Amino acid sequence: MITKLDFYFPFFVFFYGLVMLFVLEVPYLVALAKKEMPEQYNQFERHRGIAVMSFYVGGLWSLQNIWM
């Protein structure tokens, strides 16, 4: 059980970063989020650094798990 979790965790980290950056970078989604939920959008903006780090670290970590 723990080995499966150890394998899949980097993918969760990567996809968290991917989804957050997708929402923060697509102009249509940014405009929609600012209009419909400005408070949550501001919180997303504060988490941009975590999203970028999760995207890169999770991606590299996932690739390492696939190669090994």
Residue pairs with C-beta under 8 A, 6 or more apart in sequence:
7 65
10 58
10 61
10 62
10 64
10 65
11 58
11 62
12 58
13 54
13 57
13 58
13 61
13 62
14 54
14 55
14 58
14 59
14 61
14 62
15 58
16 51
16 54
16 58
17 50
17 51
17 52
17 53
17 54
17 55
17 56
17 58
17 59
18 55
20 44
20 47
20 48
20 50
20 51
20 54
20 55
21 48
21 51
21 52
21 55
22 29
23 29
23 30
23 33
23 44
24 30
24 44
24 45
24 48
24 51
30 41
33 40
33 41
33 44
34 41
